[in-house]
């Protein structure tokens, strides 16, 4: 996979009617917005800078008292973003 050809800039999310409302937006200026409402008692709504490390985008954040999906891989076409956090796997589609 040639990372120079991956177009990962944009918004990735779950289906519109999914109550988890997981959404990741990557901007060209190396900032992101991330939300994950899958746990109503611990809703995640973050913004900050991101870094490209090899073929993985890493979302930078302040120290949080909980883990979240902060490392993302992208399909060769840049249409799907995937992440693993422990035994939790996410797959988001590009809008």
C-alpha positions in Angstrom: 0.0 0.0 0.0 1.4 3.4 -1.0 0.6 5.9 1.8 1.0 8.8 -0.6 -2.0 7.7 -2.6 -4.3 7.2 0.4 -6.9 10.0 0.6 -8.0 9.8 4.2 -8.9 13.5 4.7 -12.7 13.7 5.4 -15.4 12.3 7.6 -15.9 8.7 8.6 -18.9 7.4 10.5 -21.3 4.6 11.4 -24.7 4.4 9.9 -27.0 7.3 10.5 -29.4 5.4 12.7 -26.7 3.8 14.9 -27.1 5.2 18.5 -23.3 5.1 19.1 -23.0 8.1 16.7 -19.3 7.3 16.1 -17.7 9.9 13.8 -14.1 10.8 12.9 -13.3 13.9 10.9 -9.7 14.4 9.7 -8.8 17.8 8.4 -5.9 18.8 6.0 -4.4 21.0 8.7 -3.7 17.9 10.8 -6.6 18.4 13.3 -9.4 16.0 14.0 -12.8 15.8 15.7 -13.9 12.5 17.2 -17.1 11.5 18.9 -18.2 8.1 20.3 -21.5 7.9 22.2 -21.5 4.1 22.5 -21.3 4.3 26.3 -23.9 6.9 27.5 -22.1 7.2 30.8 -18.8 8.0 29.2 -19.5 9.9 26.0 -16.4 10.9 24.0 -16.2 14.2 22.2 -12.6 15.2 21.4 -10.7 17.5 19.1 -7.0 17.9 18.6 -4.0 17.3 16.3 -3.3 14.0 14.5 -0.1 12.5 13.2 0.7 10.1 10.4 3.0 7.3 11.7 3.7 4.9 8.8 0.3 3.9 7.6 -1.5 4.7 10.8 -3.2 8.0 11.9 -2.7 8.6 15.6 -5.1 11.0 17.3 -3.3 13.1 19.9 -5.1 14.0 23.1 -4.7 15.2 26.6 -4.4 12.5 29.3 -7.8 10.9 29.6 -9.0 8.7 32.4 -10.2 6.1 29.8 -9.0 4.5 26.6 -10.5 5.3 23.2 -9.8 4.4 19.6 -6.9 6.7 18.9 -5.1 4.7 16.2 -6.7 4.3 12.8 -5.8 2.4 9.6 -7.3 3.1 6.2 -8.2 1.0 3.2 -6.1 1.6 0.1 -8.9 3.7 -1.4 -9.3 5.7 1.8 -13.0 4.7 2.0 -12.8 2.7 5.3 -11.1 3.5 8.6 -10.5 0.7 11.1 -9.4 0.7 14.7 -8.9 -1.7 17.5 -8.9 -0.9 21.2 -8.5 -4.0 23.3 -11.2 -6.4 22.1 -13.3 -3.6 20.6 -13.1 -3.3 16.8 -14.5 -0.3 14.8 -15.0 0.1 11.1 -16.1 3.5 9.8 -17.1 4.4 6.2 -16.2 7.7 4.6 -19.0 10.0 3.7 
